[in-house]
């Protein structure tokens, strides 16, 4: 479990207790004024799902049940406040895994009912956007993203571009038509024999590439802002199989039965770089074009894949060349956490929004429609 603390609390600020359990991270945070993190505790299930190479929904839900009370206790202890000091309880109600969502929702509803606190439902994707407004304990408030802005959210389950012209207002520009970028990273990581999760493993392997000559296709989908990574995964499988043949290694089902028959480190590095470059090229090109065509004054990058150094560096360079500020939360705030739900929940709380005890999980909840 990871945590951060501060005792710098101005009681003129609303204090939000936030719960995030949409997938495989149990996160609870205390946020003041919608921006300042008083505590942010996350119990990760990465090791739990490593053996299966992906998230097992029932296992994830049970792990949330195991960790949610200890995470709450630590979040309150770290924040220096009590439940009595809390002004509202925010919780992710979608999108995500139904079982995981229900654990967090029922826990938050119980907290709100027992302690007579308002309940606020938050869209998980909105949380990734509002992570850009957060400041760490002891840190001066960062400059806020300037509207209008374009935001690219990239994670294991979601990849989309959205325009914001004010708080809580979204216009969907484009989204993945098949697989999310993070899911593609995980799949290719498994094909290369890398550890789970695949995204960080592929990024680490790519750093060792020297030739930078591995070529992978780009799916541009015409002039749209939509994304597609299914074809790239298929191309990656074929390219990796070709590399295995070149090194005299088995492919297909034969490769699965011989897990120790792995590609050389050099081949893994070059293939990782080529795949990552293809993903980053499409993500950055479409984001910059969207920013130019919408007249955006800033760009926000969020979601778990936003922790990828190559993506951050390429987008930062392209944004700087056009005089556009790029706001990217630090890596721990890009992955799922309660603080981002608290930041979004505080905005909805200030807008007067309240949920009742009928709040339910919405696994396919959209952030915006075209």
CORGI-V261756 format. One line per field, one symbol per residue. ss: DSSP state (H for helix, E for strand, - for the rest). phi: phi as a letter, one per 40 degrees, with the letter a starting at -180 (. if undefined). A space follows every 10 residues. Layout:
ss: ???
phi: ???
//
This chain:
ss: -E-------- ----EEEEEE ----EEEEEE EE---EEEEE EEEE-HHHHH ------HHHH HHHHHHHHHH HHHHHHHHH- --HHH--EEE EEEE---HHH HHHHHHHHHH HHHH---EEE EEEHHHHHHH HHH-E----- --------EE EEEE----EE EEEEEE--EE EEEEEE---- HHHHHHHHHH H------HHH HHHHHH---- ---------- ------E--H HHHHHHHHHH HHHHHH---- -HHHHH---- ----HHHHHH HHHHHHHHHH HHHHHHHHHH HHHH---EEE EE-HHHH-HH HHHHHHHHHH H---EEEE-- HHHH---HHH HHHHHHHHHH ----E----- ----------
phi: .baababcbc ccccbbcbbb acabbcbbbb bbggbcccaa bbbcbdcccc ccgaccdccc ccccdcbccd cddccccccg bbcccccabb acbicicdcc dccccccccc dcccbfbcbb cbcdccdccc dcccbcdgcc dcdcdcccbb bbbbacbaaa bbbbbacgbb bccaaccacc ccccdcccdc ccgcccccdc cccccccccb cfbcbbcbbc fgccccbabc ccccccdccc cccccdcgbc bfcccccbcc cbccdccccc cccccdcccc dcdcdccccc ccccgcbabb bagdcccccc cccccccccc cbgbcbbbcc dcccccaccc cccccccccc cgcbbbccdb cbdbdccabc
//
